Amino acid sequence: MHILLAGGSGLIGTALTRKLLADNHTVTVLSRNPDAHSGPQGVRFVRWDGRSAAGWGSLVNETDAIVNLAGVNLGGGLWTRKRKEALVTSRLLVGQAIMEALTQAEKRPEVLVQASAVGYYRTSGDTLLDESSPPGSDFQGSLCQRWEGSTRAAEELGIRRVVIRSGVVFERGVFILRMFLLPFRMFVGGPIGNGRQYISWIHIDDEVNAIAYLINNRDASGAFNLMSPQPVRNADLGRMISRVLRRPYWFPVPAFAMRLALGELSSVVLDSWRGVPTRLSDLGFQFAFENAEPALRGLVGSGSSSPLV
């Protein structure tokens, strides 16, 4: 298959590109600065402006699948008014560009994979969240709904559309995981807030394997939660990190301190989303990492040569 990837230079996009190339697919990555990327051997980088089909739209005619992961990083800075506008605008403009290319195409791809996140859902406490659970009305909920909606019109063009609502991705360098790890590396780790909030998470290998699985499965359409079947409480995750890093678990971080330091961004670690991958599991996908501790150990344990922080 020839797969066109928007957002291919990020952590997930880079790992997905390697996975697709290993599976003998042809991968083209849209980039604002293609000359700056070396990328895995075999990948092709094509310039785009992130807001229109100019210069690349004709590629859609030779594409079997499009994966849209593009958007300003949620964890790249405090959620000031200006940054929140950038988070929204970057996602909507990319969706607009993809729809422009699809509308103009003479031959359209079979499938479009549209990124989203667990923040789509209303915070749930202990309540399980599957794909039928209602969306939230806060900033994250609104952002994800608009993000998903940016390419919804592809369905009217007869394209199978898959929406992936990802949990916190466990991979080296991911901002949210770094937030959890940093206090332990400084020997002051402990629960954040009351410690009872759930974290929906997924190992990077399962993330990219699930995306590839959904691309290839013609029965897959609609929304899918990409997250482990075993969400973990904040306090339990902290104890796992303590064991993996061999650091003490003793110093709680009060919720007010997180809000003071991070503002609205603190919601990503203080709010509770207990998501489960009901539709993905029903489709037959097998997770390599269902439990958080082995996933962490492989990334940040004593045998890991590339620490996250």
C-alpha angles and dihedrals in degrees: 000000000000108000124193113206128198112192093025096145095066125091095267094040093051093049091045091051090054091048094050093047090049087054089055097252123143111243128199117184122202110221137172089218109027093168090064094062127082093174128171114320111273100028119121121216119207126188121244137159096230093238109063143028092247113137098000109043094099089064088075089072090066097038127104097188139014122205116195113198096143126129142103110290112265091215098044096101146338115306098252117164090260094049093047089054089052092049091054100038096048091056097044094048092051090050089048091052093049092049091049090054093046093048092052096043121113090203119030130205121255096235141023119198112204120196124227135148144235087259085080088083130076110258105267114192104206095343116115116242120211129169092279094057117115122262124250126250097214125096095278093047092049092045093052094046091052091043091054092044093054091082101026091110089069087079090062088057090059096257120142105239124200121191115202116203102194128199124214104311114226104219136125111279099015107146100223093049089048088056089059095043102045098073090051092050086053091050093245100098125144142120119325114227111333091337093227097100116111124237118207105209141171133192114243091242091056091045095057094037090053092050091050090047092053092047091054098041109084091194090064117099136135127028125345128183108227102201139104118280086237112063111190133220117244093243092050091048088052092053090050091051089048091055095043095048094034091233130136122269106210117098114087117208109220117230092234090057091053091049091048092051100038106021114200091351088072088076090080090070102024100050122076125236114171098187127174129194097234099155095040092052091045088055090058102255113157119212120221090200118037096151120063099218098063088044091054094043092057092052106035107012125115090275094056113105095194114053121207095228 
